[in-house]
Structures are given as structure tokens and as C-alpha cells.
Amino acid sequence: MNIHSIYSRTAAQTGSFPNGDRVPHESPEQKDQRLEVRRRQILDAATVVFAEQGSERATIREVARQAGVADGTIYNYFADKSDLLLGLVERVCERESGAQPSLPATADLRGLCKVLARHRTGASWPDTELFRAVLPALITQPSLRALYFDAVVARRLGDVEPLLEALRLSGGMRDVDSGLAARALSATFIGLLVMDLLGDDEIARRSDELPEVIAQMFSEGLAAN
């Protein structure tokens, strides 16, 4: 355990921080709320800095400056830059795995795809800046990649694959592997997100049209009759 980690735990337990991050005579509930507000403030700042510079180039000092706090304040909440990056990935997982669509168990393939597409391109569309801040780490760091996959990707596949398999068995879908079909559908949303990150303005400008297009592609194919 490094010195910053030791200091962080001691400060968090006592509520006494040398940079003035302390409020006398506060209740435990007030203290918890204050710490959480400051933690969110730091994560917001890290999102901006990491998205602009990448987590490898960014420094704790730049995050502190963006947050408007002293450098040492960061270490009251995060042991080091890796811990801060983990906090951002956990934020992505929490937001993306939070609200889940109500999937109709008896829907046809088109209806199911439309519900999923409407949800994934609407309320659950990731914060673009936040995802840009963590994407390089998700690709290059196995532990963070596994965290995101288990919390978000695997959970969604687990919801969708049984529904596609039920449609296949009932004749509501072609006789294709439901696991691969679920992954192809998931990959469509990830691909759209990457195009958005790359600057394709059509994704955001025409997001309300995407659910119908995705549903048609997966339920009917693109070939003209």
C-alpha cells in the first residue's frame, strides 16, 4: 500500500484534510454526503481531462486544476491515477447497467429489436465524453475490460439471448445461432457508439430514426423483395 492510499484512508475516516476539506460538527450522514459530492466533482473533472488527453498523458495535477481543488485533495478519494480511472469505469458500468428496458417475452423479432434499439439509442446511450475517457483503457487493460464486459455486455447478452432462442424455437426467427445473433445485435450498438465518438454527426442528429432502421435490418434483412 503506498503513502497516498494510507493517507486517503486515514483522512476519509477522520474527516480531517489538510487542504481544508473538512466541516466541523457535521453528522455522519452529512459527512458521507459531502464526501460523495466531492468524489463526483473529481470524477467529473477526470472525465474532461482524460477525454481530452487520454488517461496515459493526463496527470493528477491537471485533474485537480479542472476540479478546482488542491492536488492533495484527489488523494483523499483516490489512491492514484489508476484508482481514478477505475472510478470512471465503474461510473460507466453503473450508468449503462442501471435502467434496463422491459423486454416483451411474447414480442415478435421486429418488436423485440425495436424495443432494444429504442432503449440503447435513447435513455441508455452512454455519455459520449465519459466513454471517450475510458475507451482506451477498456481496450488495453484486461481487468477494466473484464469489469465492463461482466457488468454491461454479458448482462445484456444474458437478457437478449434467451428471447431470441425462444423466437427461433417457435419459428419466429430463422434457424440461426441465437448467441451469435445476440452478439451481432449488441455489436451494432457498440459500432454506432464508436462512429459517434469518431464524429459522425448523423448518429446524434437522426437518433430517433435508428430504432426503426435497426429493427427492419434484423427482422427483414436489407434485400428488396
KAHUCOR-V16168 format. One record per residue. N is the residue number from 0. RES is the residue in three letters. PHI is phi in whole degrees, 0 to 359 (* if undefined). D_LAST is the distance of its C-alpha to the last C-alpha in whole Angstrom. Layout:
BEGIN
n = <N	N>
res = <RES	RES>
phi = <PHI	PHI>
d_last = <D_LAST	D_LAST>
END
This chain:
BEGIN
n = <0	1	2	3	4	5	6	7	8	9	10	11	12	13	14	15	16	17	18	19	20	21	22	23	24	25	26	27	28	29	30	31	32	33	34	35	36	37	38	39	40	41	42	43	44	45	46	47	48	49	50	51	52	53	54	55	56	57	58	59	60	61	62	63	64	65	66	67	68	69	70	71	72	73	74	75	76	77	78	79	80	81	82	83	84	85	86	87	88	89	90	91	92	93	94	95	96	97	98	99	100	101	102	103	104	105	106	107	108	109	110	111	112	113	114	115	116	117	118	119	120	121	122	123	124	125	126	127	128	129	130	131	132	133	134	135	136	137	138	139	140	141	142	143	144	145	146	147	148	149	150	151	152	153	154	155	156	157	158	159	160	161	162	163	164	165	166	167	168	169	170	171	172	173	174	175	176	177	178	179	180	181	182	183	184	185	186	187	188	189	190	191	192	193	194	195	196	197	198	199	200	201	202	203	204	205	206	207	208	209	210	211	212	213	214	215	216	217	218	219	220	221	222	223	224>
res = <MET	ASN	ILE	HIS	SER	ILE	TYR	SER	ARG	THR	ALA	ALA	GLN	THR	GLY	SER	PHE	PRO	ASN	GLY	ASP	ARG	VAL	PRO	HIS	GLU	SER	PRO	GLU	GLN	LYS	ASP	GLN	ARG	LEU	GLU	VAL	ARG	ARG	ARG	GLN	ILE	LEU	ASP	ALA	ALA	THR	VAL	VAL	PHE	ALA	GLU	GLN	GLY	SER	GLU	ARG	ALA	THR	ILE	ARG	GLU	VAL	ALA	ARG	GLN	ALA	GLY	VAL	ALA	ASP	GLY	THR	ILE	TYR	ASN	TYR	PHE	ALA	ASP	LYS	SER	ASP	LEU	LEU	LEU	GLY	LEU	VAL	GLU	ARG	VAL	CYS	GLU	ARG	GLU	SER	GLY	ALA	GLN	PRO	SER	LEU	PRO	ALA	THR	ALA	ASP	LEU	ARG	GLY	LEU	CYS	LYS	VAL	LEU	ALA	ARG	HIS	ARG	THR	GLY	ALA	SER	TRP	PRO	ASP	THR	GLU	LEU	PHE	ARG	ALA	VAL	LEU	PRO	ALA	LEU	ILE	THR	GLN	PRO	SER	LEU	ARG	ALA	LEU	TYR	PHE	ASP	ALA	VAL	VAL	ALA	ARG	ARG	LEU	GLY	ASP	VAL	GLU	PRO	LEU	LEU	GLU	ALA	LEU	ARG	LEU	SER	GLY	GLY	MET	ARG	ASP	VAL	ASP	SER	GLY	LEU	ALA	ALA	ARG	ALA	LEU	SER	ALA	THR	PHE	ILE	GLY	LEU	LEU	VAL	MET	ASP	LEU	LEU	GLY	ASP	ASP	GLU	ILE	ALA	ARG	ARG	SER	ASP	GLU	LEU	PRO	GLU	VAL	ILE	ALA	GLN	MET	PHE	SER	GLU	GLY	LEU	ALA	ALA	ASN>
phi = <*	275	296	293	295	298	296	300	294	295	294	295	285	268	76	250	240	295	271	94	280	210	233	287	60	262	285	304	295	295	296	301	295	297	297	291	298	293	298	296	300	292	295	300	294	297	300	296	292	293	293	280	247	87	294	291	276	294	238	300	300	291	295	299	297	296	279	76	231	288	306	296	298	303	285	288	238	223	296	195	294	296	294	295	297	301	299	291	296	297	295	301	298	297	290	282	262	290	285	247	290	277	276	286	294	254	287	281	298	297	297	297	297	292	299	297	293	296	289	288	262	243	298	262	298	298	298	300	295	296	293	297	293	253	303	302	291	297	281	260	250	304	293	288	299	295	299	293	298	292	282	242	294	297	296	291	298	295	282	272	303	297	291	293	296	297	295	296	292	271	87	274	214	302	280	241	296	292	294	291	297	297	288	296	293	297	296	299	291	295	297	296	296	296	298	298	296	281	103	284	293	297	299	286	293	241	299	290	269	299	305	292	296	296	298	293	300	278	267	237	80	257	290	287	288>
d_last = <65	66	68	66	64	68	68	65	66	69	68	66	68	71	69	71	70	72	70	71	67	70	70	74	74	70	69	67	64	65	65	62	60	62	61	57	57	58	56	53	55	55	51	50	52	51	48	48	51	48	45	47	49	48	50	51	53	53	57	58	61	58	56	59	60	56	57	61	63	65	64	66	64	61	62	63	60	58	60	59	56	54	54	53	50	50	50	47	45	46	45	42	41	43	41	37	38	40	38	35	32	32	29	28	29	27	24	20	19	17	21	22	21	21	25	26	24	26	29	29	28	31	34	34	33	36	39	38	41	42	39	40	44	43	40	42	45	42	41	44	46	45	47	45	42	43	44	40	38	40	40	37	34	35	36	32	31	33	32	28	28	29	27	24	26	26	23	22	25	24	20	19	18	17	20	21	24	25	27	25	22	25	26	23	23	26	26	24	26	29	27	27	31	32	30	32	35	34	34	31	31	28	28	30	30	26	27	26	22	22	21	18	17	18	17	13	13	15	14	10	10	9	6	4	0>
END
